[in-house]
Each structure stands twice: as C-alpha cells, then as structure tokens.
Amino acid sequence: MARKAAIIQAEVRDAKARLLADDLLQATQALESELADEQAMNERRRALELGAGRLPGRLRSPLKKPYGRAYRDWRQRRRPGTPLRR
C-alpha cells in the first residue's frame, strides 16, 4: 500500500511540475509579445517625433511654448481677475 501511495505522489508531483512549466512558458511568451509591442510602439513614436521636427513652425505642437499669447489668454479667461503666475 505504501508503494502505491509513493507512486501516486510521484505522479502528482510530476503533473504539478508540468503544469508549472506550462504556466511559465505561457507567461514568458506573453512577456516577449508585450515587449515586442512596446518596442514597436516606441519606434513608431520616435519616427513620428522625427517627422514632427520637420514640420513648419506653425504646425508644431503648441505645448512646446506653453506661455505663448494663446496660453496667457486662456489663463485669463479661466481665472478672470487673477494675475498670471510664472
């Protein structure tokens, strides 16, 4: 009887080890896929940023100079009567 129990325990340990190995493989593949997606996204962002650098000045992002006249006007409309803080 003890021998049969030992065999069953060994089979259970083997099954658990196989399940853990499968889980590890799936997690590794998911991580590799996410890293590849992130790398592709970063490359795309860099390409867009380089392309944006070649745009004429009026088409560039207005966020590069947040204290321009439009921003000051917006701040004054947002808080009427409040002086602008820098």
VOLO-103309 format. One line per field, with one value per atom (N, C-alpha, C, O, CB): atom name; x, y, z. Coordinates in nm, 3 decimals. Glycine has a CB too. Example, Ala and Ser with C-alpha at 12.3 -4.5 7.8 and 13.67 -1.06 7.14 Angstrom:
# residues 2
at = N:CA:C:O:CB:N:CA:C:O:CB
X = 1.319:1.230:1.320:1.424:1.131:1.285:1.367:1.290:1.341:1.408
Y = -0.569:-0.450:-0.330:-0.332:-0.447:-0.225:-0.106:0.003:0.114:-0.060
Z = 0.780:0.780:0.780:0.846:0.905:0.708:0.714:0.787:0.804:0.572
# end
This chain:
# residues 86
at = N:CA:C:O:CB:N:CA:C:O:CB:N:CA:C:O:CB:N:CA:C:O:CB:N:CA:C:O:CB:N:CA:C:O:CB:N:CA:C:O:CB:N:CA:C:O:CB:N:CA:C:O:CB:N:CA:C:O:CB:N:CA:C:O:CB:N:CA:C:O:CB:N:CA:C:O:CB:N:CA:C:O:CB:N:CA:C:O:CB:N:CA:C:O:CB:N:CA:C:O:CB:N:CA:C:O:CB:N:CA:C:O:CB:N:CA:C:O:CB:N:CA:C:O:CB:N:CA:C:O:CB:N:CA:C:O:CB:N:CA:C:O:CB:N:CA:C:O:CB:N:CA:C:O:CB:N:CA:C:O:CB:N:CA:C:O:CB:N:CA:C:O:CB:N:CA:C:O:CB:N:CA:C:O:CB:N:CA:C:O:CB:N:CA:C:O:CB:N:CA:C:O:CB:N:CA:C:O:CB:N:CA:C:O:CB:N:CA:C:O:CB:N:CA:C:O:CB:N:CA:C:O:CB:N:CA:C:O:CB:N:CA:C:O:CB:N:CA:C:O:CB:N:CA:C:O:CB:N:CA:C:O:CB:N:CA:C:O:CB:N:CA:C:O:CB:N:CA:C:O:CB:N:CA:C:O:CB:N:CA:C:O:CB:N:CA:C:O:CB:N:CA:C:O:CB:N:CA:C:O:CB:N:CA:C:O:CB:N:CA:C:O:CB:N:CA:C:O:CB:N:CA:C:O:CB:N:CA:C:O:CB:N:CA:C:O:CB:N:CA:C:O:CB:N:CA:C:O:CB:N:CA:C:O:CB:N:CA:C:O:CB:N:CA:C:O:CB:N:CA:C:O:CB:N:CA:C:O:CB:N:CA:C:O:CB:N:CA:C:O:CB:N:CA:C:O:CB:N:CA:C:O:CB:N:CA:C:O:CB:N:CA:C:O:CB:N:CA:C:O:CB:N:CA:C:O:CB:N:CA:C:O:CB:N:CA:C:O:CB:N:CA:C:O:CB:N:CA:C:O:CB:N:CA:C:O:CB:N:CA:C:O:CB:N:CA:C:O:CB:N:CA:C:O:CB:N:CA:C:O:CB:N:CA:C:O:CB:N:CA:C:O:CB:N:CA:C:O:CB:N:CA:C:O:CB
X = 0.081:0.000:0.086:0.054:-0.093:0.194:0.281:0.348:0.369:0.387:0.382:0.446:0.351:0.391:0.490:0.224:0.124:0.105:0.090:-0.011:0.104:0.092:0.211:0.195:0.078:0.330:0.451:0.445:0.486:0.577:0.393:0.382:0.282:0.306:0.338:0.170:0.069:0.125:0.103:-0.058:0.198:0.258:0.357:0.362:0.328:0.435:0.532:0.459:0.502:0.622:0.349:0.272:0.210:0.207:0.162:0.162:0.104:0.212:0.188:0.038:0.329:0.441:0.478:0.504:0.563:0.482:0.517:0.412:0.446:0.531:0.286:0.178:0.185:0.168:0.040:0.211:0.224:0.341:0.332:0.242:0.453:0.571:0.542:0.585:0.691:0.469:0.435:0.343:0.360:0.368:0.246:0.156:0.231:0.208:0.043:0.321:0.402:0.490:0.506:0.487:0.548:0.633:0.551:0.596:0.702:0.429:0.342:0.304:0.306:0.216:0.271:0.239:0.357:0.341:0.198:0.476:0.597:0.618:0.652:0.720:0.598:0.615:0.516:0.552:0.598:0.390:0.289:0.318:0.302:0.150:0.362:0.394:0.515:0.518:0.422:0.613:0.732:0.694:0.742:0.838:0.609:0.566:0.484:0.499:0.484:0.398:0.319:0.409:0.387:0.215:0.510:0.604:0.682:0.698:0.702:0.729:0.803:0.715:0.762:0.855:0.588:0.496:0.473:0.472:0.362:0.455:0.435:0.559:0.548:0.399:0.676:0.800:0.816:0.859:0.921:0.781:0.790:0.691:0.724:0.763:0.569:0.470:0.518:0.503:0.335:0.576:0.626:0.740:0.748:0.671:0.828:0.939:0.888:0.937:1.038:0.789:0.732:0.665:0.675:0.631:0.596:0.530:0.633:0.613:0.441:0.743:0.847:0.913:0.942:0.953:0.936:0.994:0.899:0.942:1.027:0.771:0.671:0.666:0.659:0.531:0.670:0.668:0.790:0.779:0.662:0.908:1.030:1.020:1.061:1.153:0.967:0.953:0.858:0.883:0.902:0.750:0.656:0.717:0.696:0.528:0.795:0.860:0.962:0.973:0.928:1.037:1.132:1.060:1.105:1.221:0.949:0.870:0.811:0.803:0.759:0.770:0.713:0.818:0.785:0.651:0.943:1.051:1.072:1.130:1.178:1.023:1.039:0.920:0.919:1.060:0.819:0.701:0.732:0.820:0.582:0.660:0.677:0.638:0.560:0.591:0.693:0.673:0.528:0.495:0.740:0.441:0.302:0.227:0.120:0.232:0.281:0.214:0.272:0.218:0.224:0.377:0.436:0.346:0.252:0.575:0.375:0.293:0.294:0.401:0.342:0.177:0.174:0.220:0.242:0.033:0.235:0.274:0.422:0.464:0.242:0.500:0.642:0.664:0.764:0.717:0.571:0.581:0.450:0.364:0.610:0.434:0.305:0.274:0.159:0.301:0.372:0.346:0.331:0.359:0.456:0.287:0.259:0.133:0.067:0.246:0.098:-0.016:-0.147:-0.230:-0.026:-0.165:-0.289:-0.303:-0.412:-0.294:-0.191:-0.196:-0.227:-0.307:-0.062:-0.167:-0.195:-0.342:-0.406:-0.103:-0.394:-0.534:-0.624:-0.722:-0.569:-0.590:-0.669:-0.665:-0.768:-0.616:-0.548:-0.537:-0.622:-0.686:-0.389:-0.623:-0.701:-0.851:-0.927:-0.667:-0.894:-1.035:-1.071:-1.183:-1.067:-0.977:-1.002:-1.021:-1.110:-0.887:-0.940:-0.949:-0.954:-0.852:-0.828:-1.069:-1.077:-1.032:-1.066:-1.219:-0.957:-0.912:-0.792:-0.746:-1.021:-0.741:-0.626:-0.501:-0.499:-0.644:-0.396:-0.274:-0.210:-0.223:-0.173:-0.142:-0.074:0.046:0.121:-0.031:0.062:0.181:0.275:0.231:0.142:0.403:0.500:0.572:0.658:0.598
Y = -0.118:0.000:0.126:0.222:-0.001:0.129:0.245:0.269:0.383:0.227:0.161:0.175:0.241:0.327:0.038:0.200:0.258:0.407:0.487:0.182:0.445:0.585:0.665:0.779:0.596:0.609:0.678:0.701:0.806:0.597:0.603:0.617:0.727:0.809:0.482:0.729:0.832:0.970:1.066:0.805:0.982:1.110:1.156:1.274:1.100:1.065:1.099:1.147:1.242:0.978:1.080:1.122:1.260:1.341:1.018:1.287:1.418:1.525:1.632:1.418:1.499:1.595:1.621:1.736:1.543:1.515:1.530:1.614:1.700:1.391:1.590:1.666:1.813:1.901:1.608:1.839:1.979:2.047:2.162:1.984:1.974:2.032:2.064:2.168:1.935:1.975:2.001:2.122:2.204:1.877:2.134:2.250:2.380:2.481:2.233:2.378:2.497:2.534:2.652:2.475:2.434:2.460:2.521:2.612:2.330:2.470:2.525:2.669:2.755:2.438:2.697:2.834:2.927:3.040:2.836:2.879:2.960:2.990:3.102:2.889:2.891:2.909:3.012:3.100:2.776:3.001:3.096:3.238:3.334:3.053:3.252:3.384:3.444:3.563:3.376:3.361:3.407:3.454:3.558:3.296:3.378:3.417:3.545:3.631:3.304:3.560:3.682:3.803:3.910:3.670:3.786:3.895:3.933:4.051:3.855:3.834:3.862:3.936:4.028:3.733:3.897:3.964:4.109:4.198:3.889:4.132:4.268:4.354:4.471:4.266:4.296:4.371:4.407:4.517:4.291:4.314:4.342:4.452:4.541:4.215:4.446:4.551:4.687:4.788:4.516:4.688:4.813:4.870:4.990:4.792:4.782:4.828:4.886:4.989:4.713:4.820:4.871:5.006:5.096:4.769:5.019:5.145:5.256:5.368:5.130:5.226:5.327:5.368:5.485:5.274:5.271:5.303:5.392:5.487:5.175:5.360:5.441:5.583:5.680:5.374:5.594:5.725:5.807:5.925:5.712:5.742:5.812:5.860:5.972:5.722:5.775:5.813:5.932:6.023:5.694:5.930:6.043:6.170:6.278:6.010:6.157:6.275:6.333:6.455:6.241:6.247:6.296:6.362:6.464:6.182:6.304:6.363:6.496:6.589:6.270:6.507:6.633:6.742:6.860:6.614:6.706:6.804:6.870:6.978:6.739:6.806:6.861:6.946:7.001:6.750:6.957:7.037:7.185:7.225:7.001:7.267:7.412:7.454:7.386:7.489:7.565:7.609:7.622:7.591:7.738:7.666:7.686:7.556:7.556:7.770:7.445:7.316:7.234:7.128:7.238:7.280:7.207:7.215:7.295:7.262:7.135:7.129:7.263:7.319:7.018:7.314:7.440:7.420:7.518:7.498:7.297:7.272:7.300:7.304:7.129:7.319:7.346:7.484:7.506:7.334:7.576:7.710:7.738:7.809:7.820:7.685:7.699:7.841:7.869:7.608:7.930:8.066:8.162:8.282:8.113:8.112:8.198:8.278:8.262:8.116:8.365:8.454:8.377:8.415:8.548:8.271:8.193:8.131:8.127:8.083:8.084:8.025:8.132:8.107:7.956:8.248:8.356:8.398:8.421:8.478:8.407:8.443:8.338:8.371:8.458:8.213:8.105:8.113:8.096:7.968:8.140:8.150:8.266:8.254:8.170:8.378:8.492:8.463:8.508:8.616:8.391:8.354:8.252:8.251:8.297:8.167:8.061:8.120:8.076:7.961:8.216:8.280:8.432:8.500:8.240:8.483:8.627:8.707:8.674:8.665:8.811:8.898:8.848:8.916:8.921:8.732:8.679:8.704:8.674:8.528:8.759:8.781:8.648:8.548:8.868:8.650:8.529:8.499:8.588:8.543:8.373:8.331:8.260:8.190:8.237:8.276:8.206:8.103:8.033:8.301
Z = 0.000:0.000:0.000:-0.070:0.119:0.076:0.083:-0.051:-0.092:0.193:-0.120:-0.251:-0.349:-0.427:-0.304:-0.346:-0.436:-0.404:-0.497:-0.425:-0.278:-0.238:-0.286:-0.330:-0.086:-0.277:-0.323:-0.474:-0.523:-0.286:-0.547:-0.693:-0.727:-0.816:-0.758:-0.656:-0.679:-0.647:-0.722:-0.594:-0.537:-0.501:-0.607:-0.641:-0.364:-0.660:-0.765:-0.891:-0.955:-0.798:-0.925:-1.043:-1.023:-1.115:-1.074:-0.901:-0.871:-0.879:-0.937:-0.731:-0.823:-0.831:-0.976:-1.014:-0.753:-1.057:-1.198:-1.270:-1.352:-1.265:-1.241:-1.305:-1.265:-1.349:-1.267:-1.138:-1.092:-1.160:-1.203:-0.939:-1.171:-1.236:-1.382:-1.433:-1.225:-1.450:-1.591:-1.604:-1.695:-1.653:-1.513:-1.517:-1.490:-1.557:-1.414:-1.393:-1.364:-1.482:-1.514:-1.240:-1.547:-1.664:-1.776:-1.845:-1.712:-1.795:-1.898:-1.865:-1.953:-1.913:-1.738:-1.697:-1.720:-1.766:-1.549:-1.687:-1.707:-1.855:-1.892:-1.649:-1.939:-2.083:-2.136:-2.214:-2.158:-2.094:-2.140:-2.092:-2.168:-2.092:-1.967:-1.915:-1.988:-2.016:-1.764:-2.017:-2.090:-2.230:-2.276:-2.099:-2.297:-2.431:-2.428:-2.515:-2.495:-2.328:-2.316:-2.292:-2.349:-2.203:-2.207:-2.179:-2.304:-2.333:-2.067:-2.378:-2.502:-2.601:-2.669:-2.564:-2.610:-2.701:-2.659:-2.743:-2.706:-2.529:-2.481:-2.503:-2.539:-2.333:-2.482:-2.504:-2.651:-2.684:-2.456:-2.739:-2.883:-2.921:-3.000:-2.965:-2.866:-2.894:-2.843:-2.912:-2.830:-2.724:-2.667:-2.751:-2.773:-2.522:-2.797:-2.879:-3.011:-3.057:-2.906:-3.072:-3.197:-3.173:-3.256:-3.255:-3.061:-3.030:-3.009:-3.056:-2.905:-2.939:-2.917:-3.049:-3.069:-2.820:-3.138:-3.268:-3.348:-3.414:-3.347:-3.343:-3.416:-3.358:-3.433:-3.407:-3.225:-3.162:-3.202:-3.234:-3.009:-3.201:-3.241:-3.385:-3.417:-3.223:-3.473:-3.614:-3.628:-3.706:-3.698:-3.551:-3.557:-3.502:-3.555:-3.480:-3.394:-3.337:-3.434:-3.448:-3.204:-3.501:-3.600:-3.716:-3.768:-3.651:-3.757:-3.864:-3.823:-3.904:-3.906:-3.697:-3.649:-3.644:-3.657:-3.510:-3.626:-3.624:-3.758:-3.766:-3.579:-3.864:-3.998:-4.041:-4.152:-4.098:-3.955:-3.990:-3.979:-3.903:-3.899:-4.055:-4.039:-3.897:-3.831:-4.143:-3.852:-3.715:-3.672:-3.558:-3.697:-3.761:-3.721:-3.702:-3.641:-3.823:-3.753:-3.737:-3.622:-3.590:-3.865:-3.562:-3.450:-3.328:-3.324:-3.417:-3.231:-3.111:-3.038:-3.015:-3.018:-3.001:-2.925:-2.782:-2.711:-2.926:-2.738:-2.600:-2.574:-2.458:-2.564:-2.678:-2.657:-2.597:-2.529:-2.788:-2.621:-2.563:-2.490:-2.543:-2.674:-2.370:-2.303:-2.257:-2.222:-2.185:-2.257:-2.212:-2.328:-2.315:-2.121:-2.441:-2.555:-2.531:-2.428:-2.682:-2.625:-2.607:-2.591:-2.509:-2.724:-2.668:-2.657:-2.519:-2.462:-2.765:-2.465:-2.331:-2.227:-2.137:-2.297:-2.238:-2.142:-2.151:-2.049:-2.169:-2.273:-2.290:-2.225:-2.158:-2.439:-2.244:-2.184:-2.033:-1.967:-2.231:-1.977:-1.831:-1.779:-1.674:-1.789:-1.851:-1.805:-1.814:-1.728:-1.887:-1.915:-1.925:-1.818:-1.768:-2.065:-1.783:-1.685:-1.546:-1.472:-1.684:-1.509:-1.378:-1.396:-1.384:-1.288:-1.425:-1.450:-1.329:-1.215:-1.489:-1.355:-1.249:-1.172:-1.080:-1.157:-1.205:-1.134:-1.217:-1.336:-1.105:-1.155:-1.233:-1.271:-1.200:-1.154:-1.384:-1.430:-1.341:-1.304:-1.577:-1.310:-1.234:-1.329:-1.420:-1.114:-1.308:-1.392:-1.315:-1.370:-1.452
# end
